[in-house]
């Protein structure tokens, strides 16, 4: 475990917020598309990349009822406009 000693939880979270594969780049392309925000539905990984926050914060907002979502099977889909509204209030408070 000699290579793991200098890695902190923050390093692991920051690494997770970077695109890792083609699917992540496809998610980012969907986010940047010219479609209206009301029509763009994102999964949790896409929301994590878009907002640059850990997915636990997204799940926490959904659980508390502050972020509406739609479940399709095991996937949780969130409208981009709802994400902007839910996390914009956080930016104003800071």
Protein Blocks (a to p, Z undefined) as FASTA:
>chain_A
ZZmmmpcfklmmmmmmpcfbfklmmmmmmmmpmbdfklpccdfklmmmmnopafklmmmm
mmnopaccddehjbccddfklmmmmmmmmmmmZZ
